Amino acid sequence: MESLGKVTVICTAFNHEDWIWEALESVAMQDYHDKELVIVDNGSSDSTAERIKDWVSQYSGLFPVKTYFFEDTRPYCQTFNEVFAETNGDYLVDLSGDDVLYPDHLSLSIAQLSQDPEAAFSFSDAYLLESSGSITTFYKRNTFGELREKLHMGTIYETLLRRSIICAATMVFNAKIFRKESGYDESLYYEDFDIQIRMARKYHVVFSDHVGVLKREHEESMSANQYQRYFSKMLPSTVKVCEKALELNQSQDENKALLERVLFELKHALWSANFSAADQLIQMAERLHGKGLKLKLYKAWAKFKLDISWLYVSVTS
């Protein structure tokens, strides 16, 4: 495919020895040739680093590859920003070492993104591979492969407040805009909710109707531990992003959408006995003028710190 600009793929791995080779091969097999690959081993304790070195030693050399090996695990957002700062691509992909890019993902995404220079990122569909071996698409599709629910780009910010509708693994960023917005928020444990909200507030985003990524869902993945019992590392960041979103909101409809998200996160914080995060979410619900029996029940639950997280674990495992 003719180059529309260089794409930088930053592949970050942590204990991905079983999958990292396939992830790196998927970058090499892209039909978009103007690319560079940056590989980061973020303090893995298994043989991930050795697998990376083996792959680099035998790869074709048709595109630039750079590696970083850290002895200790470093904060994800900070590390990504530091690595990104050393690159100069026109587009950017954040690839996890346990995911796979399909061969035309970059070319299709960049073709879509290049049509709107003011768009911050493109996103697409993905296959979700469960540990059991079952595979589904991120978006529900009919028997003809058509989306069952139309995505409305004009209200994407409000929709993102309400629920997660973008598979972060499929995102291809406009690197200039990513750099202008200072990349990921380094005060956060995870990145996708915040970067989607911030960019959808200020810029266009575009959807490419193709399945571009195989995303693995397994018990060691970050998303699988989003509501970890008692000590969720992600919930405090979720609370902070909701607080930031409240400052970004410009209408009552957006506040209503945010309230839906806050109540959803509050429910899971309570079920998983993350009561500190629950207290913060209750305060935010009150600032958003939340009312009704559901919120009253949640407030009572938080007040008495009723711990039934054992049941939550059994239901969600």
C-alpha angles and dihedrals in degrees: 000000000000111000118257090180137310119294122209116209113197109194113193118193132189118175091335098138092136095053112022095091092056091046092054093044089053090060092049091050095055114125088220104087105185096086145116127206125215115189121199124189103197101204099299116188094203130062096286093114092052091049090052092050091049091051094048091049093058105032121119099252093227093130135025118275126188127182137204122191118191121192093207129040110259131199107283101224095045093047093048092051092049092051092044090053089065093057133079106196126140093226132033136209125190104207123185116219091239097053132081131219116217113232097257098040097102096042094049094043095047092046088055094043094048091061090068113041089185093059115108097205146346126227136188143179125291141197112242113212114200123205087249090062096251116137129204134164119252090235119048113247134188125238089276092056093252122140112261092207122044116228113229109208092188092066098031094121093055091045092051089053090055100044145344108273102155124077100222092206090068097053121120112189132211094240094209091058093042089054093045090054091050094248121254122002102256093204090068129085093218133023119207105078092049099044092048093050095045095047097041088054094056107024146035118264125199135211124217111200099223136099102249108163142040105217118194118219109201137148094258095053119109094241092053089063097046092116099030111174113267097338110051110170091195102052096069088055091047089054091050093050090050089052090050090048091054088059091049096049118110105182145037090247089059091048090051090051091050090049089057090054093045092052091047092052090043091055092053093043089056096044090051092044095242091146099167091059089043091057091052092048091051090054090051092048088054091050087053089052093248114180140168142077095294093060091045090054091047091051091052090048091053094044093056094034092225105196113208094141090126087069091047090054093050093048097046099039 
